[in-house]
Amino acid sequence: MSRAQAIKKSKGRSIKEELEKRGIIVQAKGKKTLKEEMPEAYKDVADVVDVVHGAGLALKVARMRPIGVIKG
């Protein structure tokens, strides 16, 4: 989804708390800048990696997970 859509859909949610519950450290300038980082705003990285690998553009070599978000 777009950043504008993410901001609208994040109303009433604590994105910082949601990310921290997933073990992701969060540092942001303000709530608005953090709203666009809601997990639903991103494509599933596994799907993206599979497509890139399948197209021969890159090889899978490691699985990573986010540990931090810095905004603003």
C-alpha positions in Angstrom: 0.0 0.0 0.0 1.1 3.6 -0.4 2.4 5.7 2.4 -0.8 7.8 2.4 -2.9 4.6 2.7 -0.7 3.3 5.5 -1.1 6.5 7.5 -4.9 6.3 7.1 -5.1 2.7 8.1 -2.9 3.1 11.1 -5.4 5.3 13.0 -5.9 4.1 16.5 -3.0 1.8 16.4 0.4 2.0 18.2 2.8 1.0 15.4 5.8 1.4 17.7 4.3 -1.1 20.2 3.4 -3.5 17.4 6.9 -3.5 16.1 8.5 -3.8 19.5 6.3 -6.8 20.3 7.9 -8.4 17.2 11.3 -7.7 18.6 12.0 -4.7 16.4 13.7 -1.7 18.0 12.0 1.6 16.9 13.3 5.2 16.9 11.2 7.8 15.1 11.0 11.6 14.9 7.2 11.4 15.4 4.1 9.3 15.2 3.3 10.3 11.7 6.6 9.3 10.3 6.3 5.9 12.0 2.8 5.2 10.7 4.1 4.6 7.2 6.2 1.8 8.6 3.3 -0.4 9.6 4.0 -4.0 8.6 1.0 -4.2 6.2 2.6 -1.4 4.1 5.3 -3.8 2.8 5.2 -6.7 0.4 6.1 -10.1 1.9 9.9 -10.1 1.5 9.9 -13.9 1.0 7.7 -13.5 -2.1 9.9 -10.7 -3.5 13.1 -12.9 -2.9 11.4 -15.9 -4.6 10.5 -13.8 -7.7 14.0 -12.3 -7.9 15.6 -15.7 -7.4 13.3 -17.3 -9.9 14.0 -14.7 -12.5 17.7 -15.3 -12.2 18.5 -11.8 -11.0 20.0 -12.9 -7.7 20.7 -16.0 -5.6 19.2 -16.8 -2.2 22.1 -16.9 0.3 20.7 -16.0 3.7 17.4 -15.3 5.6 17.3 -12.0 7.5 14.8 -10.4 9.8 14.5 -6.8 10.8 15.9 -5.7 14.1 15.4 -1.9 13.9 13.6 1.0 12.3 15.0 4.5 12.3 12.7 7.2 10.9 13.1 10.9 10.4 
